[in-house]
C-alpha cells in the first residue's frame, strides 16, 4: 500500500494539469498542489501507523 499510493497520486497530478478532475476543491488546473499536500499527509500517516 505504501508504494501504490504515491505512484497513483503522481499519476493523477499530471492528468489533473491536462484536464481538471472536477471534484470539489479540484476544479481548476492550479489546484494540483492540493493533490501533493494530500499525498504527503497520507505518506506521513502511513509512517506513523507502522510500528
Long-range contacts (C-beta under 8 A, 24 or more apart in sequence): 1-46, 2-43, 2-46, 5-39, 5-42, 5-43, 5-46, 6-39, 6-43, 9-35, 9-36, 9-38, 9-39, 9-42, 10-39
